[in-house]
Amino acid sequence: MKKTKAYILASQFYLTDELPADFDKLDEQEVMNFIEEHKWEPLEYWEPHDIWELIDSLAREFHKQTNHESLNS
């Protein structure tokens, strides 16, 4: 799995809309604004940067696991 796809997939767990396909071309503030506008209700009082850390952590795990599995297939 490509890193971009992993981040988009991970964002579905924390946002009401997934990150856009071109999110990696946005600057940091644009990504934080997107997160702010699409926070999942249980995270509505969280700072966008903290939500990004959740997305980042899960995306890295997705990327690691899927690439590890493809090597072992």
TORKOL-4160 file (C-alpha; in steps of 0.2 Angstrom, whole numbers, padded with zeros to 4 digits, m for minus):
73
<pt num="1" X="0000" Y="0000" Z="0000"/>
<pt num="2" X="0007" Y="0017" Z="m0004"/>
<pt num="3" X="0009" Y="0029" Z="0010"/>
<pt num="4" X="m0004" Y="0042" Z="0003"/>
<pt num="5" X="m0017" Y="0028" Z="0002"/>
<pt num="6" X="m0013" Y="0023" Z="0020"/>
<pt num="7" X="m0016" Y="0041" Z="0026"/>
<pt num="8" X="m0032" Y="0042" Z="0017"/>
<pt num="9" X="m0038" Y="0026" Z="0024"/>
<pt num="10" X="m0033" Y="0030" Z="0042"/>
<pt num="11" X="m0041" Y="0047" Z="0041"/>
<pt num="12" X="m0058" Y="0038" Z="0038"/>
<pt num="13" X="m0057" Y="0032" Z="0056"/>
<pt num="14" X="m0056" Y="0050" Z="0063"/>
<pt num="15" X="m0064" Y="0062" Z="0051"/>
<pt num="16" X="m0081" Y="0063" Z="0044"/>
<pt num="17" X="m0073" Y="0064" Z="0026"/>
<pt num="18" X="m0057" Y="0056" Z="0021"/>
<pt num="19" X="m0042" Y="0066" Z="0017"/>
<pt num="20" X="m0043" Y="0072" Z="m0002"/>
<pt num="21" X="m0032" Y="0062" Z="m0014"/>
<pt num="22" X="m0020" Y="0076" Z="m0016"/>
<pt num="23" X="m0018" Y="0080" Z="0003"/>
<pt num="24" X="0000" Y="0077" Z="0001"/>
<pt num="25" X="0002" Y="0092" Z="m0010"/>
<pt num="26" X="m0007" Y="0103" Z="0002"/>
<pt num="27" X="0003" Y="0113" Z="0015"/>
<pt num="28" X="0002" Y="0109" Z="0033"/>
<pt num="29" X="m0010" Y="0123" Z="0037"/>
<pt num="30" X="m0022" Y="0117" Z="0023"/>
<pt num="31" X="m0022" Y="0099" Z="0030"/>
<pt num="32" X="m0025" Y="0106" Z="0048"/>
<pt num="33" X="m0040" Y="0116" Z="0041"/>
<pt num="34" X="m0047" Y="0101" Z="0033"/>
<pt num="35" X="m0045" Y="0091" Z="0049"/>
<pt num="36" X="m0053" Y="0105" Z="0059"/>
<pt num="37" X="m0068" Y="0106" Z="0047"/>
<pt num="38" X="m0071" Y="0087" Z="0046"/>
<pt num="39" X="m0068" Y="0081" Z="0064"/>
<pt num="40" X="m0078" Y="0066" Z="0070"/>
<pt num="41" X="m0090" Y="0071" Z="0084"/>
<pt num="42" X="m0081" Y="0061" Z="0098"/>
<pt num="43" X="m0065" Y="0071" Z="0093"/>
<pt num="44" X="m0073" Y="0088" Z="0091"/>
<pt num="45" X="m0064" Y="0096" Z="0105"/>
<pt num="46" X="m0047" Y="0089" Z="0100"/>
<pt num="47" X="m0034" Y="0100" Z="0091"/>
<pt num="48" X="m0031" Y="0096" Z="0073"/>
<pt num="49" X="m0013" Y="0092" Z="0076"/>
<pt num="50" X="m0018" Y="0079" Z="0089"/>
<pt num="51" X="m0030" Y="0071" Z="0077"/>
<pt num="52" X="m0016" Y="0071" Z="0064"/>
<pt num="53" X="m0005" Y="0062" Z="0076"/>
<pt num="54" X="m0018" Y="0048" Z="0077"/>
<pt num="55" X="m0020" Y="0047" Z="0058"/>
<pt num="56" X="m0001" Y="0047" Z="0056"/>
<pt num="57" X="0001" Y="0033" Z="0068"/>
<pt num="58" X="m0013" Y="0022" Z="0061"/>
<pt num="59" X="m0007" Y="0026" Z="0043"/>
<pt num="60" X="0011" Y="0020" Z="0047"/>
<pt num="61" X="0004" Y="0004" Z="0054"/>
<pt num="62" X="m0007" Y="0001" Z="0039"/>
<pt num="63" X="0008" Y="0004" Z="0028"/>
<pt num="64" X="0020" Y="m0007" Z="0038"/>
<pt num="65" X="0008" Y="m0021" Z="0039"/>
<pt num="66" X="0002" Y="m0021" Z="0021"/>
<pt num="67" X="0020" Y="m0020" Z="0014"/>
<pt num="68" X="0026" Y="m0034" Z="0026"/>
<pt num="69" X="0011" Y="m0045" Z="0021"/>
<pt num="70" X="0015" Y="m0042" Z="0002"/>
<pt num="71" X="0033" Y="m0047" Z="0005"/>
<pt num="72" X="0027" Y="m0063" Z="0014"/>
<pt num="73" X="0014" Y="m0068" Z="0001"/>
